[in-house]
Amino acid sequence: MSRFLSPRWAELEPYAPGEQPRDRNYVKLNTNESPYPPPDSVIAAVAAQAAQMELYPDPDSKALTDAAAEHYGVRPENILMTNGSDEILNFAFLAFGDQNRGFAAPDVTYGYYKIAAKAGGVRFTEIPLKEDFRVDAEAFCETSEHVVLPNPGAPTGVSVSKADVERILQANPNRVVIIDEAYVDFGGESSVPLLSQYDNLLITQTFSKSRSLAGGRIGLGLAGPEIIAELLRLKNAFAPYNISRIDAAAGLAALAEETYYRKNALRIAETRDRTAEELQQRGFTVLPSQANFLFVRPNFLPGGSYYKKMKEKGVLIRHWNQPRIADWCRITIGTPEQMRILLDKSDELKGETEI
Ligand SMILES: *Cc1c(COP(=O)(O)O)cnc(C)c1O
């Protein structure tokens, strides 16, 4: 720490993103990106913006917001577009949380929640997932904190039922319940239809995964007008031009390509289910996933060794050296060819360990 740093940041912990190594060409299955590129129309829309880069973008992202509202069947007052969904999560923690009222999240969950909450001085409480990695809805009904839950779950892929989401929403109308739907397009059930009934519901989504735009940074929040107005106040204070011209153009073009994206999401879900079967036949424990990844326990090797040996073989997956999940790895679903390589390398590794 330098002598210049404010003591406010003495405890600051950085988020640890999945590695993006350049040392060799990996089969990259570690950060839940889409294996399929954006459609030509999105690439053309991005290219067309290059000639106007001397101009600031629209601070209200109006065209993108209106198109998203139409897409989700809500009004523009129900939406805030952000720089990735991490930004809306951060705004929500800052807007609604503090040292006296924090957020509760599962103990095994998306790592950014804890980092962002703590960085913003927001109390953070962990509620253990059940033994089978399902969300303990009862415990979330009993907490007096705001709630943040990924659905489908991260890194588990396991979904929370709509009935459980509603129970949590009903249990305390005076706290905000964030449902993070980063992976909902791969087979989960969206809570968007609940928006008209619950003014304490905030749904976050992203264009990073199912819309092949992780390299752009486009996310959004969907909620009642009251919550959106508060989040907008923070957006206008911290990041008035939060969506770049390029991202706004990419997002707008992406919203016009539903057929393309739905086809890809379906392909990925099929590849996922086939890969899950293949892994189970090989003795892996595989959680039931509705996302574009599988959370697996190899059983013939500890999770950390499996991750490390697979990396040596050129296949990059994700492992967390954390209580409860140290024996597990998360595998992003790639193309069928990439999954073939994963299975072949895994078989090779199993052969080597049995010698
Ligand atoms: C990837 C991810 C996000 C954030 O994605 P952005 O790229 O910031 O939009 C949010 N929540 C979960 C659970 C994720 O896995």
The ligand as a MOL file (V3000), in Angstrom:
LIG
                    3D

  0  0  0     0  0            999 V3000
M  V30 BEGIN CTAB
M  V30 COUNTS 15 15 0 0 0
M  V30 BEGIN ATOM
M  V30 1 C -20.7520 -13.6750 -16.1450 0
M  V30 2 C -21.6510 -13.3460 -14.9900 0
M  V30 3 C -22.1090 -12.0470 -14.7330 0
M  V30 4 C -21.5700 -10.8060 -15.3360 0
M  V30 5 O -21.3590 -10.7030 -16.5780 0
M  V30 6 P -21.0120 -9.3460 -17.3080 0
M  V30 7 O -20.0360 -9.7720 -18.3170 0
M  V30 8 O -20.4950 -8.3540 -16.3140 0
M  V30 9 O -22.3180 -8.9100 -17.8480 0
M  V30 10 C -23.0070 -11.8570 -13.7180 0
M  V30 11 N -23.4400 -12.8630 -12.9560 0
M  V30 12 C -23.0180 -14.1060 -13.1420 0
M  V30 13 C -23.5230 -15.1740 -12.2610 0
M  V30 14 C -22.0950 -14.3760 -14.1510 0
M  V30 15 O -21.6220 -15.6160 -14.3040 0
M  V30 END ATOM
M  V30 BEGIN BOND
M  V30 1 1 1 2
M  V30 2 1 2 3
M  V30 3 2 2 14
M  V30 4 1 3 4
M  V30 5 2 3 10
M  V30 6 1 4 5
M  V30 7 1 5 6
M  V30 8 2 6 7
M  V30 9 1 6 8
M  V30 10 1 6 9
M  V30 11 1 10 11
M  V30 12 2 11 12
M  V30 13 1 12 13
M  V30 14 1 12 14
M  V30 15 1 14 15
M  V30 END BOND
M  V30 END CTAB
M  END
